[in-house]
Amino acid sequence: MAGPTLRLLGGFSLADDGGRALPLRGRKAQLLLAYVALTAPRPISRERLAALLWEDCEERRALHSLRQCLMELRHLGEQAGVDLIRTDRNDVSLALPPECVDGVMAERLAREGTPESLRAAAALCAGPLLPEAEACSDGVDDWLAGERARFARLAAGILARLTAWCEAEGDRDGVASTAEHWLALDPACEEAHRALMRLHARNGRRSDAVRQYRICADAVRRCLDAEPEEETVELLHGIRDRHPAEAETVAEQPAGLLPDLSRSSRPVLPDRPSLAVLPFGTLGGPSEGGGFADGVAADVLVRLSRLRSLFVIARGSSFRFRGAQIDPCTVGRALGVRYLASGAIRTDGRRLRLTVELVEAETGAVMWSDIYDRRLDGVFDLQDELATRIAAALDDEIEAAEMRRALTVPPSSLDGWSAYHRGLWHMYRFTRDDNETARGLFQQALRTDPLSARLYAGLSFTHFQDAFLHRTGQRGIEAEHAYRFAEQSVGLDERDPTSHLALGRALWLLGRQDDAVEELSLAVGFNPNFALGHYSLAFVQAQGGDARAALGAADVAQRLSPFDPLLFGMLGARALACLNLKEHAQAALWGDRAARRPNAHVHIQAIAAFSNALADRREEAGGYARRIRETAPSYRCDDFLAAFHTLTPSVVDLIRRVGPSIGLQS
């Protein structure tokens, strides 16, 4: 890896771009940097970091200790001439490029899946994650346990695929080195032992193959207090019973983890993203199933099953894998899914901690994970809340993962589903060129999937953008296009919340406020976890409707999707609602936060400018106005009021009054 390097697998080390070690000795500073690096690219709130690392301290002291730790990291970076972290008033994020962090790079290489990338990924998997790190709180303890487990699974998946590839290519040295590397990380891994047994048999050394079986059996008994798997025993018998000339045949048997997973019997991946929710475990408790953990997992499964965009495996199949010591690749092959969701619950008196993760089955890479801390008050309400939050997060993360997958596909090879998700990625960048690219991709996808409601909904939103942001000078025509495509979407699938979302937005463009609220309410009725539906209700209600309801809807949207690409809109809707309620200081607070978000367009900057002006923060308001003039020199108050055309007359009058005072004329 070029540039500074942060190594976390096999031990902590930090070096500058010349390879000189950077002495970061503080235990908390090392854990903080590791946590931020493995959570990248998402920023982490200061409050969350302080609560995680200084769990037993009062909040003010914890935040003070965090500031001291961040200063240590900044000073070390200054000495080395490289930024390690970025900070602002609210968040902390990683400044190092992702390719400089061994764990992040190992995941990226594993997803590429070529022999070369797998070899590079395997070289990075030098050992367990932060093996010498000591937990300083229950939260860090749980995080470390979860991260160590996921990187162990990642390494196992990398080495399993690399071993299988070496066997298929007849690379005997590759099989030996890869399997031995695997056993160095997991001495009781029977798949690695079987690979070496087959290798010895292929080389005509049956006695070495039998010896390898004995090493395997000893390791399994010592580490797992169990006996070798049936597949390992059958391989031993096959090697013992066959004539030496037949040993090659034994060695060529498939190296799969489950005997019934031959290529012909594996389920075919469906066109839609596919998911299995595995039974959640209970740390330090019973493993036979039932109780709160199973209740949360089952509720998550039910909520995800309602989504039209996901193929979700039924509970009867996915719950078979309770406690099975099988890697994600095997479970994914057995169930025919791309993604796996799992979790574990730990209780301590009246306190509960739930750790959840989403894994890409093919690579074993963890796409997302989170920790939920709650008090055990009102078990059924708690179960409902956790299931709602987790289902919404999984839906968002799978959508984001599908977008990332689509970006890796050559344009000439895009199928309808990939073209749709690549279009979504461009659409949410909120630039004129990206919006045009998104529209072209949706139209391309319609040629192969002309009955897709979501493609028409996507086309509707591209025209919504052009109308709302005044890109074409033909707002009325763009609004009609948005409405026509949204109607087609609803006609193709009247139960898809995305279709009703598109229609609700289009109706708002046409000035039909009550009809818009009705359609958006249908969207969240079909899927109560639909963050964009709740946000759109907040957007519409914040202007000319029920401002208190708008704040409630924005709150739900943010809880369901705290890192949404439209988070700037959720915060902007809060600011508009506060303007309607004459809470100008609060409006300025939310306007500032909205304007700082990525992809915040010119109207969001204007919300911040007007809100700050009305809160008598003239310097801040003038700063936003200057930024607007730099990016959109012709922007005026009338442009803002034409976009937010349902604002109440009292708010319109206030904006017209303060606009000229900060340089935004009518």
TAFEN-V260468 format. One record per pair of residues at least 12 apart in sequence whose ideal C-beta (glycine too) atoms are under 8 Angstrom apart, sorted by the first residue. I is the first residue (numbers start at 1). J is the second residue. D is the distance in whole Angstrom. If there is no record, write none. Layout:
# TAFEN-V260468
{{I;J;D} {I;J;D}}
This chain:
# TAFEN-V260468
{{1;99;6} {1;100;6} {1;102;7} {1;105;6} {2;17;7} {2;99;8} {3;17;5} {3;82;8} {3;96;8} {3;97;7} {3;99;8} {3;100;5} {4;16;5} {4;17;5} {4;22;8} {4;80;7} {4;82;5} {4;84;8} {4;96;6} {4;100;5} {5;100;5} {5;102;7} {6;33;7} {6;34;8} {6;37;6} {6;96;6} {6;100;6} {6;101;5} {6;102;7} {7;102;5} {7;126;8} {8;34;5} {8;37;7} {8;38;7} {8;101;7} {8;102;6} {8;103;5} {8;129;6} {8;130;6} {9;102;5} {9;103;6} {9;106;7} {9;124;6} {9;125;6} {9;126;5} {9;127;6} {9;128;7} {9;129;6} {9;151;6} {10;126;3} {10;127;3} {10;128;7} {10;131;7} {11;126;8} {11;127;7} {11;130;7} {11;131;6} {11;132;6} {12;24;8} {12;30;5} {12;34;7} {12;130;6} {12;132;7} {12;133;7} {14;33;8} {14;84;8} {16;80;4} {16;81;7} {16;82;6} {17;82;7} {20;80;8} {22;76;6} {22;79;8} {22;80;5} {23;76;8} {24;72;8} {24;73;7} {24;76;6} {26;69;7} {26;72;6} {27;133;7} {27;134;7} {27;136;7} {28;53;6} {28;65;7} {28;69;5} {28;136;7} {29;69;5} {29;72;5} {29;73;6} {30;130;8} {30;133;7} {31;53;6} {31;130;8} {31;133;6} {31;136;7} {31;140;6} {32;49;6} {32;53;6} {32;66;8} {32;69;6} {32;70;8} {32;73;7} {33;73;6} {33;84;7} {33;85;7} {34;130;6} {34;133;8} {35;49;7} {35;52;7} {35;53;8} {35;143;7} {36;49;8} {36;85;6} {36;92;6} {36;93;7} {36;94;5} {37;94;5} {37;96;7} {37;101;5} {37;103;7} {37;104;7} {38;101;8} {38;103;6} {38;104;7} {38;147;6} {39;94;8} {40;93;7} {40;94;4} {40;98;6} {40;101;7} {40;104;7} {41;93;7} {41;94;7} {41;98;7} {42;93;7} {42;563;6} {43;91;4} {43;92;7} {43;93;4} {44;91;6} {44;92;5} {44;93;7} {45;90;6} {45;91;6} {45;92;8} {46;63;6} {46;66;6} {46;90;6} {46;91;7} {46;92;6} {47;59;8} {47;63;7} {49;66;6} {49;92;6} {50;62;4} {50;63;5} {50;65;7} {50;66;4} {51;139;7} {52;137;7} {52;139;5} {52;140;6} {52;143;7} {53;65;8} {53;66;7} {53;69;8} {53;136;6} {53;137;7} {53;139;8} {53;140;6} {54;66;7} {54;137;7} {55;136;8} {55;137;4} {55;138;6} {55;139;5} {55;140;8} {56;137;7} {70;85;7} {70;87;6} {70;92;7} {73;85;5} {74;87;8} {77;95;7} {82;95;8} {82;96;8} {83;95;4} {83;96;8} {84;96;6} {88;596;8} {90;593;8} {102;124;5} {102;126;8} {103;124;8} {103;129;7} {103;151;6} {105;121;8} {105;124;6} {106;121;5} {106;124;4} {106;125;6} {106;151;8} {106;154;6} {106;155;8} {106;158;7} {107;154;6} {107;363;8} {107;365;4} {107;366;8} {109;121;4} {109;124;7} {109;158;8} {110;154;6} {110;157;7} {110;158;5} {110;363;4} {110;364;7} {110;365;5} {111;360;7} {111;363;5} {111;365;6} {113;161;7} {113;362;7} {113;363;7} {115;162;7} {115;165;5} {118;158;6} {118;161;6} {118;162;4} {118;165;7} {119;162;7} {121;158;5} {122;155;8} {122;158;5} {122;159;6} {122;162;6} {122;178;7} {122;181;6} {125;151;8} {125;154;7} {125;155;4} {125;158;6} {125;159;7} {125;181;8} {125;185;7} {127;185;7} {128;148;6} {128;151;7} {128;152;7} {128;185;8} {129;144;7} {129;147;5} {129;148;5} {129;151;5} {130;144;7} {130;148;8} {138;348;7} {138;353;7} {139;353;8} {139;371;7} {139;373;8} {142;346;7} {142;353;6} {142;355;6} {142;371;6} {143;371;7} {146;344;8} {146;355;5} {146;357;7} {146;369;6} {146;371;8} {150;357;6} {150;359;7} {150;366;4} {150;369;7} {152;185;7} {152;186;7} {153;327;6} {153;328;6} {153;359;7} {153;364;5} {153;366;8} {154;363;7} {154;364;5} {154;365;6} {154;366;7} {155;182;8} {155;185;6} {156;182;7} {156;185;8} {156;186;7} {156;189;7} {156;327;5} {156;364;7} {157;327;6} {157;328;7} {157;329;5} {157;363;6} {157;364;3} {157;365;8} {158;363;8} {158;364;7} {159;178;6} {159;179;8} {159;181;6} {159;182;4} {159;185;8} {159;192;7} {160;182;8} {160;191;6} {160;257;8} {160;327;7} {160;329;6} {161;329;7} {162;174;8} {162;178;5} {163;175;6} {163;178;5} {163;179;6} {163;182;7} {163;191;8} {163;192;7} {163;195;5} {163;255;7} {164;255;5} {166;178;6} {167;195;7} {167;198;7} {167;199;8} {167;255;6} {172;199;6} {172;202;7} {172;203;7} {175;195;6} {175;196;8} {175;199;5} {176;196;7} {176;199;6} {178;195;8} {179;192;4} {179;193;8} {179;195;4} {179;196;5} {179;199;7} {180;192;8} {180;196;8} {187;219;5} {187;223;6} {188;216;8} {188;219;4} {188;220;5} {188;222;8} {188;223;4} {188;224;5} {190;216;6} {190;220;7} {190;228;6} {190;229;5} {190;231;8} {190;232;5} {191;255;7} {191;257;6} {193;212;6} {193;213;7} {193;215;7} {193;216;4} {193;219;8} {193;232;7} {194;216;8} {194;231;7} {194;232;6} {194;235;6} {194;255;7} {195;255;6} {196;209;8} {196;212;5} {197;209;4} {197;212;5} {197;213;6} {197;216;8} {197;232;8} {197;235;6} {197;236;7} {197;239;7} {198;235;7} {198;250;7} {198;251;4} {198;252;8} {198;253;7} {198;255;7} {199;251;7} {200;212;6} {201;239;5} {201;247;4} {201;248;8} {201;250;5} {201;251;5} {202;247;7} {202;248;6} {202;251;4} {202;252;8} {204;244;6} {204;247;6} {206;239;6} {206;240;7} {206;244;7} {206;247;6} {209;236;8} {209;239;5} {210;236;7} {210;239;7} {210;240;7} {213;228;7} {213;232;7} {213;235;8} {213;236;5} {216;228;6} {216;232;6} {224;325;8} {230;259;8} {231;257;8} {231;259;6} {235;250;7} {235;253;7} {238;250;5} {238;253;8} {256;330;7} {256;333;8} {257;326;6} {257;327;7} {257;329;8} {257;330;4} {258;326;7} {258;330;6} {258;333;8} {258;334;6} {261;330;7} {261;333;5} {261;334;6} {266;333;5} {266;334;8} {266;336;7} {267;334;8} {267;335;7} {267;336;3} {268;336;6} {269;336;6} {269;337;7} {269;338;6} {270;311;4} {270;336;8} {271;417;6} {272;309;6} {272;310;6} {272;311;5} {272;417;7} {273;309;7} {273;310;6} {273;311;7} {273;338;6} {273;339;7} {273;398;5} {273;401;8} {273;402;6} {274;310;7} {274;311;4} {274;312;8} {274;313;7} {274;336;7} {274;337;4} {274;338;5} {274;339;7} {275;304;6} {275;310;6} {275;311;7} {275;312;5} {275;313;7} {275;337;6} {275;338;7} {275;339;5} {275;340;7} {275;341;6} {275;394;7} {275;398;7} {276;312;8} {276;313;4} {276;317;7} {276;318;4} {276;331;7} {276;332;8} {276;335;5} {276;337;5} {276;339;8} {276;340;5} {276;341;7} {277;297;6} {277;300;6} {277;301;4} {277;304;7} {277;312;7} {277;313;8} {277;315;8} {277;318;6} {277;341;5} {277;342;8} {278;297;7} {278;318;6} {278;319;7} {278;321;5} {278;322;8} {278;331;7} {278;340;6} {278;341;7} {278;342;4} {279;293;7} {279;294;6} {279;297;6} {279;318;8} {279;319;5} {279;321;7} {279;322;4} {280;293;4} {280;294;7} {280;296;6} {280;297;4} {280;342;7} {280;343;4} {280;344;6} {280;345;6} {280;354;8} {280;356;8} {281;293;6} {281;323;7} {281;342;8} {281;343;7} {281;344;4} {281;345;7} {282;344;7} {282;345;5} {282;346;8} {282;347;8} {283;344;5} {283;345;7} {283;346;4} {284;346;7} {285;345;8} {285;347;8} {287;322;7} {287;323;5} {289;319;7} {289;322;6} {292;345;7} {292;352;8} {292;379;7} {292;383;7} {293;343;7} {293;344;8} {293;345;5} {294;319;8} {295;383;5} {296;343;7} {296;345;7} {296;354;7} {296;383;6} {296;386;5} {296;387;6} {296;390;7} {297;319;8} {297;343;7} {298;315;6} {299;383;6} {299;384;7} {299;387;3} {299;391;8} {300;341;7} {300;387;5} {300;390;5} {300;391;5} {300;394;7} {301;315;6} {301;318;7} {302;387;8} {303;387;6} {303;388;7} {303;391;4} {303;529;6} {304;391;5} {304;394;6} {304;395;7} {306;526;8} {306;527;6} {307;395;6} {307;527;6} {308;493;7} {308;495;7} {308;496;5} {308;497;8} {308;498;8} {309;395;8} {309;399;8} {309;454;7} {309;498;8} {310;395;7} {310;398;7} {311;337;8} {313;335;5} {313;336;8} {313;337;6} {317;335;6} {318;335;6} {321;334;8} {327;364;6} {328;340;5} {328;359;5} {328;360;8} {328;361;5} {328;364;5} {329;361;6} {329;362;6} {329;363;8} {329;364;6} {331;361;6} {332;361;2} {332;362;6} {333;361;8} {337;361;6} {338;360;7} {338;361;6} {338;362;7} {339;358;6} {339;359;7} {339;360;6} {339;361;6} {339;367;7} {339;398;6} {339;401;7} {340;358;7} {340;359;5} {340;361;5} {341;356;7} {341;357;7} {341;358;5} {341;359;8} {341;390;8} {341;394;6} {342;356;7} {342;357;6} {342;359;7} {343;355;6} {343;356;4} {343;357;7} {343;390;8} {347;376;7} {350;375;6} {350;376;5} {350;377;7} {351;373;7} {351;374;8} {351;375;6} {351;376;7} {352;373;7} {352;374;5} {352;375;7} {352;376;5} {352;382;7} {353;371;6} {353;372;7} {353;373;5} {353;374;8} {354;371;7} {354;372;4} {354;374;7} {354;386;6} {355;369;7} {355;370;8} {355;371;5} {355;372;8} {356;369;7} {356;370;6} {356;371;8} {356;372;7} {356;390;5} {356;393;8} {357;369;4} {357;370;8} {358;394;6} {358;397;5} {358;398;7} {358;401;8} {360;401;7} {367;397;6} {367;398;8} {367;401;5} {368;393;7} {368;394;8} {368;397;4} {370;393;6} {372;386;6} {372;389;7} {372;390;8} {374;386;7} {388;528;7} {388;529;6} {388;560;8} {389;559;7} {389;560;7} {391;529;5} {392;529;4} {392;530;8} {392;531;6} {392;560;4} {392;561;6} {393;560;8} {393;561;8} {395;529;7} {396;531;7} {396;560;8} {396;561;5} {396;563;8} {396;564;7} {399;421;8} {399;424;8} {402;417;8} {402;421;4} {403;421;5} {403;422;7} {403;424;6} {403;425;4} {405;418;7} {405;421;7} {406;418;4} {406;419;7} {406;420;8} {406;421;4} {406;422;4} {406;425;7} {407;422;6} {407;425;6} {409;422;8} {414;441;8} {414;444;7} {414;445;8} {415;448;7} {416;445;4} {416;446;8} {416;448;4} {416;449;4} {416;452;7} {416;455;8} {417;445;8} {417;449;8} {419;441;5} {419;442;7} {419;444;5} {419;445;4} {419;448;8} {420;441;7} {420;442;7} {420;445;5} {420;452;7} {420;454;6} {420;455;6} {420;458;7} {422;441;5} {423;437;8} {423;438;4} {423;439;8} {423;440;8} {423;441;4} {423;442;5} {423;445;7} {423;458;6} {424;438;7} {424;458;7} {426;438;4} {426;441;7} {427;458;7} {427;461;6} {427;462;6} {427;465;7} {428;565;4} {428;566;7} {428;599;7} {429;599;6} {430;465;7} {430;469;8} {430;599;5} {430;601;5} {432;471;5} {435;462;5} {435;465;5} {435;466;7} {435;471;8} {436;462;8} {438;458;7} {438;462;6} {439;459;6} {439;462;4} {442;455;5} {442;458;5} {442;459;5} {442;462;7} {443;459;7} {451;492;6} {452;492;7} {453;489;5} {453;490;7} {453;492;4} {453;493;4} {453;496;5} {453;498;7} {453;499;5} {454;489;7} {454;496;7} {454;498;6} {454;499;8} {456;485;5} {456;486;7} {456;488;4} {456;489;4} {456;492;7} {456;499;8} {456;502;8} {457;485;7} {457;486;7} {457;489;4} {457;496;8} {457;498;5} {457;499;5} {457;501;7} {457;502;4} {459;481;8} {459;485;4} {460;481;8} {460;482;5} {460;483;8} {460;484;8} {460;485;4} {460;486;4} {460;489;6} {460;502;4} {460;503;8} {460;505;7} {460;506;6} {461;482;7} {461;502;6} {461;505;7} {463;478;5} {463;479;7} {463;481;4} {463;482;4} {463;485;7} {464;478;8} {464;479;8} {464;482;5} {464;502;8} {464;505;5} {464;506;7} {464;509;6} {466;478;5} {467;479;5} {467;482;6} {467;509;6} {468;509;7} {468;603;8} {468;643;6} {469;601;6} {469;602;7} {469;603;7} {469;643;7} {470;639;6} {470;642;7} {470;643;7} {475;642;7} {479;506;7} {479;509;4} {479;510;6} {480;510;8} {482;502;8} {482;505;7} {482;506;4} {482;509;6} {483;503;8} {483;506;4} {483;507;7} {483;509;7} {483;510;6} {485;502;7} {485;506;8} {486;499;7} {486;502;4} {486;503;4} {486;505;7} {486;506;4} {487;503;7} {489;502;5} {489;503;7} {490;502;8} {490;503;5} {495;526;6} {496;526;7} {497;522;8} {497;523;4} {497;524;7} {497;526;4} {497;527;4} {497;530;5} {497;533;6} {498;523;8} {500;519;5} {500;520;7} {500;522;5} {500;523;4} {500;526;7} {500;533;8} {501;519;8} {501;520;7} {501;523;5} {501;530;7} {501;532;6} {501;533;5} {501;536;6} {503;519;5} {504;516;5} {504;517;7} {504;518;8} {504;519;4} {504;520;4} {504;522;8} {504;523;6} {504;536;6} {504;540;7} {505;536;6} {507;519;6} {508;539;8} {508;540;5} {508;646;7} {511;645;7} {511;646;7} {513;540;7} {513;544;6} {513;545;7} {513;646;6} {516;540;5} {517;537;7} {517;540;6} {517;541;7} {517;545;7} {520;533;6} {520;536;5} {520;537;5} {520;540;7} {521;537;7} {523;536;7} {524;537;7} {529;560;6} {530;560;8} {531;556;8} {531;557;5} {531;558;8} {531;560;4} {531;561;4} {531;564;6} {532;557;7} {532;561;8} {532;564;7} {532;566;7} {534;553;5} {534;554;7} {534;556;4} {534;557;4} {534;560;7} {535;553;7} {535;554;7} {535;557;4} {535;564;7} {535;566;6} {535;569;6} {535;570;5} {535;573;7} {537;549;8} {537;550;7} {537;553;4} {538;550;5} {538;551;7} {538;553;4} {538;554;4} {538;557;6} {538;570;7} {538;573;4} {538;574;7} {538;577;7} {539;569;6} {539;573;5} {540;646;7} {541;553;7} {541;577;7} {542;554;8} {542;573;4} {542;574;7} {542;576;4} {542;577;4} {542;580;7} {543;576;6} {543;580;8} {543;644;6} {543;646;4} {543;647;5} {543;648;7} {544;646;4} {544;647;6} {544;648;6} {545;646;8} {547;577;4} {547;578;8} {547;580;4} {547;581;5} {548;577;8} {548;581;8} {550;573;6} {550;574;8} {550;576;8} {550;577;4} {550;580;8} {551;574;6} {551;577;5} {551;578;8} {553;573;8} {554;570;5} {554;571;8} {554;573;5} {554;574;5} {554;577;7} {557;570;5} {558;570;5} {565;598;8} {565;599;7} {567;597;5} {568;594;5} {568;595;8} {568;597;4} {568;598;8} {568;599;6} {568;600;4} {568;601;8} {568;604;5} {569;594;8} {569;604;7} {571;590;5} {571;591;8} {571;593;5} {571;594;4} {571;597;7} {572;590;7} {572;591;7} {572;594;4} {572;600;8} {572;603;8} {572;604;5} {572;607;5} {574;590;4} {574;594;8} {575;587;5} {575;588;8} {575;590;4} {575;591;4} {575;594;6} {575;607;5} {575;608;7} {575;611;5} {576;607;7} {576;644;7} {576;647;8} {576;651;8} {578;590;6} {578;611;8} {579;610;8} {579;611;6} {579;614;7} {579;651;5} {579;654;7} {580;648;6} {580;651;6} {584;611;7} {584;614;4} {584;615;4} {584;616;8} {585;615;5} {587;611;4} {587;614;7} {587;615;7} {588;608;8} {588;611;4} {588;612;5} {588;614;8} {588;615;4} {588;617;6} {588;620;7} {590;611;7} {591;604;8} {591;607;5} {591;608;4} {591;609;8} {591;610;8} {591;611;4} {591;612;7} {592;608;6} {592;612;7} {592;620;7} {594;607;6} {594;608;6} {595;607;8} {595;608;4} {595;624;6} {602;628;6} {602;631;6} {602;632;5} {602;635;6} {603;640;6} {603;643;5} {603;644;7} {605;624;5} {605;627;6} {605;628;5} {605;631;8} {606;624;7} {606;628;6} {606;635;7} {606;640;5} {606;664;7} {608;620;8} {608;621;8} {608;624;5} {609;621;5} {609;624;4} {609;625;5} {609;628;7} {609;662;6} {609;664;7} {610;640;8} {610;654;8} {610;655;5} {610;658;6} {610;659;7} {610;664;8} {612;624;7} {613;658;4} {613;659;8} {613;661;7} {613;662;5} {614;654;6} {614;658;6} {618;661;8} {618;662;7} {621;658;8} {621;662;5} {622;662;5} {622;663;7} {624;662;8} {625;662;5} {625;663;5} {625;664;5} {626;663;7} {628;664;7} {629;663;7} {635;664;7} {636;659;8} {636;664;6} {636;665;5} {636;666;6} {637;655;6} {637;656;6} {637;659;4} {637;660;8} {637;664;5} {637;665;7} {637;666;5} {638;666;6} {640;655;7} {640;664;8} {641;655;7} {641;656;8}}
